[in-house]
Amino acid sequence: MFRAFVMSWPLFLGIFLLMVGNGSQGTLLGIRGGMEGFSTFELSLVMSAYFAGFLGGSQLAPEMIRRVGHIRVFAALASFISAILILYPTITDPWVWIALRVVFGFCMCGVYVTAESWLNSSTPNNLRGQTLSLYMIVQTSGIVLAQGLSMLGDPAQYVLFVVVSVLVSISFAPILLSVTPTPTFGSTKRMGIGRLFKVSPLGCIGILLMGGVYSATFGMASVFGTRAGLSVSQISLFIAAIYLGGLVCQFPIGWLSDRMDRRQLILAAAAAGALGAAVPLLSLSFPVVLLAGAVIGGVSNPLYGLLVAHTADFLEPDDMASASGQLLFLNGFAAVIGPVVTGFAMGSVGPNGFFLFLLGLFAILTIYAGYRMTQRPAPDASETGEFAPVLPTASLVTMEAAAESYMDQEETAADDDEEEDHAA
């Protein structure tokens, strides 16, 4: 992993600063919106708008890059991002924020695609798995640090938004100044969702459900904290606990997934998430909420990678890259709806609606995973690729990199089997 870092440290530094900025603005908007008197429904639309823009970017950004190149797209979208971060506290109107968040989500997706393209092109095949792991650590660490930044100033003032804008602006420098050559960006043949569902029903349904979980935790956690009467520092700690839980549990769960039926692990993780979401319904004391955040984050982020790996287990190597685009679409589609449903639930039953929504999604995944285990046998562990950590924030580039990692592993395993046969 150290070698992977040395080869691409400017890119990792830029991505880290970018995640600090992106993680901070989501928290700040939830808190500032509550201070400005935005309703829960209005804030849910604000948070949902980011995912709508991100989903649009995932479809359009690759074509933009093919037309005018990585550097032009990157520079243009970076300018919009910095400007939007300054505009948030200047125009505190929910409908303006909704429009800005759509543009922000679109631009962030384009920036992710560009940065991840550079990272992927600079990584040799034998380091791809390590690079994906390191990329996940850098992303999560940036979001966790962002919560500490939120505690250093007053969200009601202008300064924190300016600091976030500066951090995001600085993040582009190491990426653009990297000596890594501009990567090529080819087109990928798409697999229909209907065909993908026939291949892996649990993968499709699971990714759809986890899109709702991710958007609720990433987008609505600060809104929940405001409605529950938590202080700014408590909200920041709650969000940090979600991502720290995911960081701590990612590798143990990944290690287990390579040694057992992944559906059993998906079921167990989803059941743990349901339990974590159920406990705060009995008490919204801060220690309970903090523990619930750690449990929910600890299973939700690894679950996304588990579902991608499970889907790959039933695909031919040549279909993995094309299937990743549809998985990304399912995740993005659910992510757009998640904050709105969460906001409706919170508006109906109060802050507990946040955990009720998560409980429902985890419970559905638990039941469906158990059902799918009765429908067909699990593939042999020797026939499956190793777990590659993929976060719900990943663009199509990282999804395809994970698919290439699985292909490399399967090709290596096939070569080893041939060598053993020849030796015999």
Residue pairs with C-beta under 8 A, 6 or more apart in sequence:
1 130
1 133
1 134
3 127
3 130
4 123
4 127
4 130
4 131
4 134
5 12
5 134
7 122
7 123
7 127
8 119
8 122
8 123
8 131
8 178
8 180
10 174
10 175
10 177
10 178
10 179
10 180
11 115
11 118
11 119
11 122
11 174
11 175
11 178
11 180
12 119
12 134
12 135
12 138
13 171
13 174
14 115
14 171
14 172
14 173
14 174
14 175
14 178
15 115
15 119
15 135
15 138
15 139
15 142
15 171
15 175
16 138
16 139
16 141
16 142
16 171
17 142
17 167
17 168
17 170
17 171
17 174
18 111
18 115
18 142
18 168
18 171
18 172
19 138
19 139
19 141
19 142
19 143
19 146
20 142
20 143
20 145
20 146
20 149
20 164
20 167
20 171
21 85
21 146
21 164
21 165
21 167
21 168
21 171
22 108
22 142
22 143
22 146
22 168
23 142
23 143
23 144
23 145
23 146
23 147
23 239
24 146
24 147
24 149
24 150
24 160
24 163
24 164
24 167
25 85
25 88
25 104
25 161
25 164
26 47
26 50
26 218
26 219
26 222
27 146
27 147
27 150
27 221
27 222
27 235
27 236
27 239
28 88
28 150
28 155
28 160
28 161
28 164
28 222
29 43
29 46
29 47
29 88
29 97
29 101
29 222
30 43
30 47
30 219
30 220
30 221
30 222
30 223
30 225
30 226
30 235
31 150
31 155
31 222
31 225
31 226
31 232
31 235
32 88
32 89
32 92
32 155
32 156
33 42
33 43
33 46
33 94
33 97
33 223
33 226
34 43
34 223
34 226
34 227
35 155
35 156
36 92
38 46
38 94
39 347
40 223
40 227
40 343
40 346
40 347
41 343
41 344
41 347
42 94
43 94
43 220
43 223
43 343
44 219
44 220
44 223
44 339
44 340
44 342
44 343
44 344
44 346
45 94
45 98
45 339
45 340
45 343
46 94
46 97
46 98
46 101
47 101
47 215
47 219
47 220
47 223
47 339
47 343
48 215
48 219
48 336
48 337
48 338
48 339
48 340
49 97
49 98
49 99
49 101
49 102
49 105
50 101
50 102
50 104
50 105
50 108
50 219
51 105
51 215
51 219
51 332
51 335
51 336
51 338
51 339
52 102
52 105
52 336
53 101
53 102
53 103
53 104
53 105
53 106
53 107
53 108
53 109
54 105
54 106
54 108
54 109
54 332
54 335
55 105
55 109
55 329
55 332
55 333
55 335
55 336
56 102
56 105
56 106
56 109
57 105
57 106
57 107
57 108
57 109
57 110
57 113
58 109
58 113
58 328
58 329
58 332
58 395
58 396
59 329
60 106
61 73
61 106
61 109
61 110
61 113
61 114
61 395
62 113
62 185
62 187
62 396
64 73
64 110
65 73
65 110
65 113
65 114
65 117
65 185
66 185
66 187
69 182
70 114
70 117
70 118
70 182
70 183
70 185
71 176
71 182
73 110
73 114
74 110
74 111
74 114
74 115
74 172
74 175
74 176
75 172
75 176
77 106
77 107
77 108
77 110
77 111
77 114
78 107
78 111
78 168
78 169
78 172
80 103
80 104
80 107
81 104
81 107
81 108
81 111
81 168
82 165
82 168
82 169
84 100
84 103
84 104
84 107
85 161
85 164
85 165
85 168
86 161
86 162
86 165
87 96
87 100
88 97
88 100
88 161
89 157
89 158
89 161
91 97
109 395
112 393
112 394
112 395
112 397
112 398
113 395
113 396
113 397
114 175
115 175
116 135
116 394
116 395
116 397
116 398
116 401
117 183
117 185
117 397
118 175
118 178
118 180
118 182
118 183
119 131
119 135
120 183
120 397
120 398
120 400
120 401
121 180
121 181
121 183
121 184
122 180
122 183
123 131
123 401
125 404
125 408
128 401
128 404
128 405
128 408
129 386
129 388
129 405
131 401
132 388
132 389
132 390
132 398
132 401
132 402
132 405
133 251
133 388
133 389
135 398
136 247
136 250
136 389
136 390
136 391
137 247
139 391
139 393
140 243
140 244
140 246
140 247
140 301
140 391
141 247
143 239
143 243
144 240
144 243
144 244
144 247
147 236
147 237
147 239
147 240
148 236
148 240
149 160
149 163
149 164
150 160
150 232
150 235
150 236
151 232
151 233
151 236
152 160
153 159
153 160
153 163
154 160
155 232
188 321
188 322
188 325
188 396
188 400
189 322
190 322
190 325
190 326
191 319
191 322
191 323
191 325
191 326
192 326
193 204
193 326
193 329
193 330
196 203
196 204
196 311
196 323
196 326
196 327
197 204
199 311
199 314
199 315
199 319
199 323
200 310
200 311
200 313
200 314
200 315
201 372
202 263
202 266
202 307
202 310
202 368
202 369
202 372
203 307
203 308
203 310
203 311
203 314
203 327
204 311
204 327
204 330
205 365
205 368
206 266
206 303
206 307
206 310
206 365
206 368
206 369
207 304
207 307
207 308
207 311
207 327
207 330
207 331
207 334
208 330
208 331
208 333
208 334
209 334
209 361
209 362
209 364
209 365
210 300
210 303
210 304
210 307
210 331
210 334
210 361
210 365
210 392
211 330
211 331
211 332
211 333
211 334
211 335
211 338
211 392
212 334
212 335
212 337
212 338
212 341
212 357
212 361
213 273
213 296
213 300
213 303
213 338
213 358
213 361
213 362
214 300
214 304
214 331
214 335
214 338
214 392
215 334
215 335
215 336
215 337
215 338
215 339
216 338
216 339
216 342
216 354
216 357
216 358
217 242
217 296
217 297
217 300
217 358
218 392
219 338
219 339
219 342
220 338
220 339
220 342
220 343
220 346
220 354
221 235
221 238
221 239
221 242
221 293
221 354
222 235
222 239
223 343
223 346
223 354
224 346
224 351
224 354
225 234
225 235
225 238
225 239
226 235
227 346
227 350
227 351
228 284
228 289
228 351
230 238
230 286
230 289
234 286
237 290
238 289
238 290
238 293
239 293
241 290
241 291
241 293
241 294
241 297
242 293
242 294
242 296
242 297
243 297
243 301
244 294
244 297
245 293
245 294
245 295
245 296
245 297
245 298
245 299
245 301
246 297
246 298
246 300
246 301
246 302
247 301
248 298
249 298
249 299
249 301
249 302
250 301
250 302
250 305
250 389
251 389
253 265
253 269
253 299
253 302
253 306
253 387
254 302
254 305
254 306
254 387
254 389
255 387
256 265
257 265
257 306
257 309
257 387
258 381
258 384
258 386
258 387
259 381
260 381
261 373
261 378
262 306
262 309
262 310
262 313
262 378
262 384
263 310
263 369
263 372
263 373
263 378
264 373
265 306
266 303
266 306
266 307
266 310
266 365
266 369
267 366
267 369
267 370
267 373
269 299
269 302
269 303
269 306
270 299
270 303
270 362
270 363
270 365
270 366
270 369
271 362
271 366
272 295
272 298
272 299
273 295
273 296
273 299
273 300
273 303
273 358
273 362
273 365
274 359
274 362
274 363
274 366
275 295
276 291
276 292
276 295
276 296
276 298
276 299
277 292
277 296
277 355
277 356
277 358
277 359
277 362
278 355
278 359
279 288
279 291
279 292
280 288
280 289
280 292
280 352
280 355
281 352
281 355
281 356
281 359
282 288
284 351
284 352
292 355
296 358
301 391
301 392
302 389
303 365
304 331
304 390
304 391
304 392
305 387
305 388
305 389
305 390
305 391
305 402
306 387
307 327
308 324
308 327
308 388
308 390
308 399
308 402
309 384
309 385
309 387
309 388
309 406
311 323
311 327
312 320
312 323
312 384
312 385
312 402
312 403
312 406
313 379
313 383
313 384
313 385
314 379
315 323
317 406
317 407
317 410
317 411
320 403
320 404
320 406
320 407
321 400
321 403
321 404
323 403
324 396
324 399
324 400
324 402
324 403
325 396
325 399
327 399
328 394
328 395
328 396
328 399
331 392
335 392
338 357
341 357
342 353
342 354
342 357
344 353
345 353
345 354
345 356
345 357
346 352
346 353
346 354
347 353
349 356
382 413
383 413
385 405
385 406
385 407
385 409
385 410
386 405
386 409
388 402
388 405
388 406
390 398
390 399
390 402
394 402
